[in-house]
């Protein structure tokens, strides 16, 4: 799983995260500029980014001068926001594997390689052998479902996606060790501690400060969940992950209310 390091958000990420955080969010340019100011992003950068997002169909301009997610933005937000119900999409692991074979993809196409790597990260795939990536087959929909999800996330259709049930014992054991389980579980514990500390103080902070903190702390938490490989037992402590996920949902709801108050006051 990718390591997270918080830096000042770029305008594109900040705006897409806010527009995609809840259904039917609308925001005008002046409000978007105020949001940018909170993170030290200039007015010109915000306005240019709004235009670019609209041109890419990630945002759409509604009649009264407000922006909302465009068709492409809605699809992307839908994929990312699946973290809230991810646990419900898991099934009992029967020791089988989902496999992605990427040898048909051109190594010279750097854009394709980047989109492939991101798609594989988002579904928790790890490299088992050259051009071969695997994950436990514990997701509902099995190969067909993961194939469509990967395509939606940018994996080229030339890549092969299939289910494997006959790994020899050595390969099976090797595959089970691809994920850094101690780091995952340590991340859950650290995340729980950080969220609990932040929740205790958010309501006592000035609104601007609380708004910024809820974004920063929430962004770290969501990154961890969006890129979580959703491993089954015994590869990871599932109960610990579920505890963390429930706390992130609580924090996300609190953060959404804080952002609502902030935007209402702009």
C-alpha positions, -999 to +999 in steps of 0.1 A: +000+000+000+013+035-008+027+055+021+009+088+028+026+121+035+004+151+039+015+182+019-005+212+010-032+199-014-030+208-050-061+227-062-074+198-084-073+172-055-088+196-030-117+206-052-124+170-065-124+157-029-149+183-017-172+180-047-171+142-044-174+139-007-212+139-008-240+137-034-252+168-052-226+193-038-227+226-056-202+254-051-196+287-069-162+301-078-161+326-049-167+298-024-140+277-041-116+306-039-123+309-001-116+272+003-083+276-016-073+304+007-077+281+037-048+260+023-027+288+008-039+283-028-042+315-048-074+327-064-060+325-099-050+288-093-085+279-081-102+297-110-079+281-136-084+247-120-122+251-121-121+258-158-098+228-165-120+205-144-150+216-164-132+211-197-123+176-186-160+169-177-150+163-141-171+194-132-202+208-148-214+244-146-251+247-136-273+276-147-270+298-117-232+299-118-225+270-095-203+240-102-211+204-095-195+171-105-197+163-142-202+128-156-166+118-155-163+133-120-193+113-108-178+081-120-145+087-103-161+098-071-183+067-071-152+044-073-133+063-046-163+065-022-168+028-022-146+027+009-176+033+030-192+000+021-161-020+012-164-045+041-198-055+028-182-065-005-160-091+010-166-129+010-150-158+028-115-165+013-112-200-001-074-198-007-078-188-043-063-157-060-072-130-085-045-124-110-037-096-134-012-103-162+002-071-178+028-084-202+007-072-232+010-036-221+037-014-237+065-006-212+074+025-233+040+040-226+046+058-194+011+072-191-003+037-195+021+024-169+011+050-144-026+044-148-020+007-146+000+010-114-027+032-098-055+008-107-036-021-093-029-002-061-065+007-057-076-029-057-047-042-035-028-061-061+009-070-054+036-082-078+041-120-076+062-124-107+073-102-137+041-087-152+019-108-128+000-092-099-022-110-074-046-105-045-067-129-024-100-138-042-122-125-013-142-098-032-178-103-043-180-107-081-146-125-082-127-121-115-156-105-135-162-078-109-126-070-103-120-069-141-147-042-145-135-023-115-099-022-129-111-011-163-131+017-146-099+027-128-078+029-159-064-006-166-061-013-203-084-040-216-054-058-231-044-068-196-056-103-186-077-106-154-085-141-141-089-163-111-063-189-101-070-218-078-040-241-083-009-224-070+016-248-057+024-246-020+056-226-024+039-200-047+009-198-023+031-191+007+051-165-013+019-148-024+006-147+013+038-128+022+035-100-004+017-076+019+033-059+049+008-070+075+026-055+105+027-021+088-010-024+079-020-032+114+003-005+129-014+020+105-049+010+118-037+015+154-021+049+147-051+060+127-075+051+155-054+071+180-052+101+157-089+101+149-099+098+186-076+127+196-089+149+168-126+141+175-121+152+211-109+187+202-126+195+169-157+211+183-137+234+206-115+248+177-123+280+157-142+270+126-114+278+101-090+257+122-114+228+126-122+229+089-086+226+079-078+199+105-108+178+095-095+179+060-059+170+068-068+142+094-096+129+072-075+129+041-049+107+058-076+083+070-093+081+036-060+075+018-054+046+041-088+031+034-089+038-003-056+020-008-063-007+018-059-042+002-089-056+022-070-087+031-088-117+047-080-136+078-054-149+086-034-124+065-045-094+086-064-086+118-098-080+102-115-069+134-089-042+139-095-029+104-132-029+108-129-009+141-107+016+122-132+018+093-161+025+116-142+053+133-133+068+099-170+069+089-178+087+122-150+112+116-160+117+079-196+125+090-183+150+117-159+166+091-188+169+066-208+189+091-179+211+099-173+218+061-211+225+057-209+251+085-177+266+069-192+269+034-225+283+048-204+311+065-185+320+033 
